Amino acid sequence: MKKLLFCLCAVFGLFTWFFVKATQAVPVSEIRDDEIYIFVQQGCRHCMAAENFLKNKYPNLNVQLRDISEARHRKMFFGCGAKFGLNKLKMGTPLFCMGQHYILGWDQMAEKQFESYVKDFLPRE
């Protein structure tokens, strides 16, 4: 019985350690307000739809596309979440960080939000 309890505690400890390491964030100060960050992951159909929208409608827009399967991008993803007070367990992709605004997910409402936020990032004529 003691061995089982020890094993369960060890597994729980390792899981906790892994979760903490996997969700570490870069400092919020590293998330620049003059950049558009889009955090995506492979196989995410909403991510692909958002990327296609950007390629078709804003082909020359400077966007920092970050795949969260890479540890350094995942840390930035959680840093963006921290900047906006998002719960780590409820975060998902695509996640847009655009200055003082964020968009989580992609649908018609998100597209409208993007259209209103992107104005601050377009070149002035």
Secondary structure as GFF3:
##gff-version 3
##sequence-region A 1 125
A	DSSP	alpha_helix	2	22	.	.	.	ID=ss1
A	DSSP	three_ten_helix	28	30	.	.	.	ID=ss2
A	DSSP	beta_strand	36	40	.	.	.	ID=ss3
A	DSSP	alpha_helix	45	57	.	.	.	ID=ss4
A	DSSP	beta_strand	63	67	.	.	.	ID=ss5
A	DSSP	alpha_helix	71	83	.	.	.	ID=ss6
A	DSSP	three_ten_helix	88	90	.	.	.	ID=ss7
A	DSSP	beta_strand	95	98	.	.	.	ID=ss8
A	DSSP	beta_strand	101	104	.	.	.	ID=ss9
A	DSSP	alpha_helix	108	118	.	.	.	ID=ss10
A	DSSP	three_ten_helix	119	121	.	.	.	ID=ss11
###
